[in-house]
Amino acid sequence: METLDLPVIWAVILALAVLMYVVLDGFDLGLGILFPLAPDDADRSRMMNSVAPVWDGNETWLVLGGGGLFAAFPTAYAAFFPAVYMPIGFMLTALIFRGVAFEFRFKAHSPAGRRLWDTAFFLGSLVAAIAQGLILGTFVEGVAVTGTAFSGGMFDWLTPFSVLTGLAVVAGYTLLGSTWLIVKTDKALQFQAQKWARRSLGAVVVAMVAVSAWTPFLQPRIAERWGSAGRRSTSRACCRSRPCLSSPRSRPMRSTRPCGTAIPTAPSSCPSPCSCSAIWGSPSASFPISSPMS
């Protein structure tokens, strides 16, 4: 009987936890990002009431991801987390402000008080989304490690690529929030949410293309993997274009290239569907490099 590969199993569990958090809490954060765009105070109340039963429970997946990383990969936890202490602090502070604003907005008796908590709810959602994107970008780029300890600088997490992934996460959460409102609301607010969804979808597509095109140039191994995947898929397509001799009625198809010759492709032409996801594709491209076996 073969032994279970526990590091890979735990990597899958952590990836599932992160995916569940992105899906379940992403629409919650996206709703907060859209908060200032609501037509009036009544619509903002409807938006907040739509997530009232689930918003705090959705964040449990984030706790599972962080706790699971500490339990399963303590060496990776100790090497990576010091590199992103600042964005993690920003994220946690923003989530605290968000939770406080969620509770106190309904207790505010004056318009000025509601505006204060509306602003806190919006800024908390926006900062949390950007911070998560910065952490993702730093994870994909990698951190400086000496032995098993982080040896980089305080602001190594702040790079052009991490800023791009931060904006990509904001766009993705905005799309999730707008589609949530389409399902949970009606009339004018639903119509407005449809407009937000169309606009945010365009931003998500641009972010997906940008992140997918940039990722192969961050690590040579990722570029090699994506390029080889594209060449293999092209080679299989070329092999399928051989003359078909199984049926006498079929007309042979002739290829201008010998079978097995790869058509030149860009490094970002990975056939995997995860390769073009601004949130999921970059870590997937670096697996199992991103899954420490300790």
JOCOR-V69381 format. One record per residue. N is the residue number from 1. RES is the residue in three letters. BURIAL is b if it has 9 or more other ideal C-beta (glycine too) atoms within 8 Angstrom, else e. Layout:
n=N res=RES burial=BURIAL
n=N res=RES burial=BURIAL
This chain:
n=1 res=MET burial=e
n=2 res=GLU burial=e
n=3 res=THR burial=e
n=4 res=LEU burial=e
n=5 res=ASP burial=e
n=6 res=LEU burial=e
n=7 res=PRO burial=b
n=8 res=VAL burial=b
n=9 res=ILE burial=b
n=10 res=TRP burial=b
n=11 res=ALA burial=b
n=12 res=VAL burial=e
n=13 res=ILE burial=b
n=14 res=LEU burial=b
n=15 res=ALA burial=b
n=16 res=LEU burial=e
n=17 res=ALA burial=b
n=18 res=VAL burial=b
n=19 res=LEU burial=b
n=20 res=MET burial=b
n=21 res=TYR burial=b
n=22 res=VAL burial=b
n=23 res=VAL burial=b
n=24 res=LEU burial=b
n=25 res=ASP burial=b
n=26 res=GLY burial=b
n=27 res=PHE burial=b
n=28 res=ASP burial=b
n=29 res=LEU burial=b
n=30 res=GLY burial=b
n=31 res=LEU burial=b
n=32 res=GLY burial=b
n=33 res=ILE burial=b
n=34 res=LEU burial=b
n=35 res=PHE burial=b
n=36 res=PRO burial=e
n=37 res=LEU burial=e
n=38 res=ALA burial=b
n=39 res=PRO burial=e
n=40 res=ASP burial=e
n=41 res=ASP burial=e
n=42 res=ALA burial=e
n=43 res=ASP burial=b
n=44 res=ARG burial=b
n=45 res=SER burial=e
n=46 res=ARG burial=b
n=47 res=MET burial=b
n=48 res=MET burial=b
n=49 res=ASN burial=e
n=50 res=SER burial=b
n=51 res=VAL burial=b
n=52 res=ALA burial=e
n=53 res=PRO burial=e
n=54 res=VAL burial=b
n=55 res=TRP burial=b
n=56 res=ASP burial=e
n=57 res=GLY burial=e
n=58 res=ASN burial=b
n=59 res=GLU burial=b
n=60 res=THR burial=e
n=61 res=TRP burial=b
n=62 res=LEU burial=b
n=63 res=VAL burial=e
n=64 res=LEU burial=b
n=65 res=GLY burial=b
n=66 res=GLY burial=e
n=67 res=GLY burial=e
n=68 res=GLY burial=b
n=69 res=LEU burial=b
n=70 res=PHE burial=b
n=71 res=ALA burial=e
n=72 res=ALA burial=b
n=73 res=PHE burial=b
n=74 res=PRO burial=b
n=75 res=THR burial=b
n=76 res=ALA burial=b
n=77 res=TYR burial=b
n=78 res=ALA burial=b
n=79 res=ALA burial=b
n=80 res=PHE burial=b
n=81 res=PHE burial=b
n=82 res=PRO burial=e
n=83 res=ALA burial=b
n=84 res=VAL burial=b
n=85 res=TYR burial=e
n=86 res=MET burial=b
n=87 res=PRO burial=b
n=88 res=ILE burial=b
n=89 res=GLY burial=e
n=90 res=PHE burial=b
n=91 res=MET burial=b
n=92 res=LEU burial=e
n=93 res=THR burial=b
n=94 res=ALA burial=b
n=95 res=LEU burial=b
n=96 res=ILE burial=b
n=97 res=PHE burial=b
n=98 res=ARG burial=b
n=99 res=GLY burial=b
n=100 res=VAL burial=b
n=101 res=ALA burial=b
n=102 res=PHE burial=b
n=103 res=GLU burial=e
n=104 res=PHE burial=b
n=105 res=ARG burial=b
n=106 res=PHE burial=e
n=107 res=LYS burial=e
n=108 res=ALA burial=b
n=109 res=HIS burial=e
n=110 res=SER burial=e
n=111 res=PRO burial=e
n=112 res=ALA burial=e
n=113 res=GLY burial=b
n=114 res=ARG burial=b
n=115 res=ARG burial=e
n=116 res=LEU burial=b
n=117 res=TRP burial=b
n=118 res=ASP burial=b
n=119 res=THR burial=e
n=120 res=ALA burial=b
n=121 res=PHE burial=b
n=122 res=PHE burial=b
n=123 res=LEU burial=b
n=124 res=GLY burial=b
n=125 res=SER burial=b
n=126 res=LEU burial=b
n=127 res=VAL burial=b
n=128 res=ALA burial=b
n=129 res=ALA burial=b
n=130 res=ILE burial=b
n=131 res=ALA burial=b
n=132 res=GLN burial=b
n=133 res=GLY burial=b
n=134 res=LEU burial=b
n=135 res=ILE burial=b
n=136 res=LEU burial=b
n=137 res=GLY burial=b
n=138 res=THR burial=b
n=139 res=PHE burial=b
n=140 res=VAL burial=b
n=141 res=GLU burial=b
n=142 res=GLY burial=e
n=143 res=VAL burial=b
n=144 res=ALA burial=e
n=145 res=VAL burial=b
n=146 res=THR burial=e
n=147 res=GLY burial=e
n=148 res=THR burial=e
n=149 res=ALA burial=e
n=150 res=PHE burial=b
n=151 res=SER burial=e
n=152 res=GLY burial=e
n=153 res=GLY burial=e
n=154 res=MET burial=e
n=155 res=PHE burial=e
n=156 res=ASP burial=b
n=157 res=TRP burial=b
n=158 res=LEU burial=e
n=159 res=THR burial=b
n=160 res=PRO burial=e
n=161 res=PHE burial=b
n=162 res=SER burial=b
n=163 res=VAL burial=b
n=164 res=LEU burial=b
n=165 res=THR burial=b
n=166 res=GLY burial=b
n=167 res=LEU burial=b
n=168 res=ALA burial=b
n=169 res=VAL burial=b
n=170 res=VAL burial=b
n=171 res=ALA burial=b
n=172 res=GLY burial=b
n=173 res=TYR burial=b
n=174 res=THR burial=b
n=175 res=LEU burial=b
n=176 res=LEU burial=b
n=177 res=GLY burial=b
n=178 res=SER burial=b
n=179 res=THR burial=b
n=180 res=TRP burial=b
n=181 res=LEU burial=b
n=182 res=ILE burial=b
n=183 res=VAL burial=e
n=184 res=LYS burial=e
n=185 res=THR burial=b
n=186 res=ASP burial=e
n=187 res=LYS burial=e
n=188 res=ALA burial=e
n=189 res=LEU burial=b
n=190 res=GLN burial=b
n=191 res=PHE burial=e
n=192 res=GLN burial=b
n=193 res=ALA burial=b
n=194 res=GLN burial=b
n=195 res=LYS burial=e
n=196 res=TRP burial=b
n=197 res=ALA burial=b
n=198 res=ARG burial=e
n=199 res=ARG burial=e
n=200 res=SER burial=b
n=201 res=LEU burial=b
n=202 res=GLY burial=e
n=203 res=ALA burial=b
n=204 res=VAL burial=b
n=205 res=VAL burial=e
n=206 res=VAL burial=b
n=207 res=ALA burial=b
n=208 res=MET burial=b
n=209 res=VAL burial=b
n=210 res=ALA burial=b
n=211 res=VAL burial=b
n=212 res=SER burial=b
n=213 res=ALA burial=b
n=214 res=TRP burial=b
n=215 res=THR burial=b
n=216 res=PRO burial=b
n=217 res=PHE burial=e
n=218 res=LEU burial=b
n=219 res=GLN burial=b
n=220 res=PRO burial=e
n=221 res=ARG burial=e
n=222 res=ILE burial=b
n=223 res=ALA burial=b
n=224 res=GLU burial=e
n=225 res=ARG burial=b
n=226 res=TRP burial=b
n=227 res=GLY burial=b
n=228 res=SER burial=e
n=229 res=ALA burial=b
n=230 res=GLY burial=b
n=231 res=ARG burial=b
n=232 res=ARG burial=e
n=233 res=SER burial=b
n=234 res=THR burial=b
n=235 res=SER burial=b
n=236 res=ARG burial=e
n=237 res=ALA burial=e
n=238 res=CYS burial=b
n=239 res=CYS burial=b
n=240 res=ARG burial=e
n=241 res=SER burial=e
n=242 res=ARG burial=e
n=243 res=PRO burial=e
n=244 res=CYS burial=e
n=245 res=LEU burial=e
n=246 res=SER burial=e
n=247 res=SER burial=e
n=248 res=PRO burial=e
n=249 res=ARG burial=e
n=250 res=SER burial=e
n=251 res=ARG burial=e
n=252 res=PRO burial=e
n=253 res=MET burial=e
n=254 res=ARG burial=e
n=255 res=SER burial=b
n=256 res=THR burial=e
n=257 res=ARG burial=e
n=258 res=PRO burial=e
n=259 res=CYS burial=b
n=260 res=GLY burial=e
n=261 res=THR burial=e
n=262 res=ALA burial=b
n=263 res=ILE burial=e
n=264 res=PRO burial=e
n=265 res=THR burial=b
n=266 res=ALA burial=e
n=267 res=PRO burial=b
n=268 res=SER burial=b
n=269 res=SER burial=b
n=270 res=CYS burial=b
n=271 res=PRO burial=e
n=272 res=SER burial=e
n=273 res=PRO burial=e
n=274 res=CYS burial=b
n=275 res=SER burial=b
n=276 res=CYS burial=e
n=277 res=SER burial=b
n=278 res=ALA burial=b
n=279 res=ILE burial=b
n=280 res=TRP burial=b
n=281 res=GLY burial=b
n=282 res=SER burial=b
n=283 res=PRO burial=b
n=284 res=SER burial=b
n=285 res=ALA burial=b
n=286 res=SER burial=b
n=287 res=PHE burial=b
n=288 res=PRO burial=e
n=289 res=ILE burial=e
n=290 res=SER burial=b
n=291 res=SER burial=b
n=292 res=PRO burial=e
n=293 res=MET burial=e
n=294 res=SER burial=e
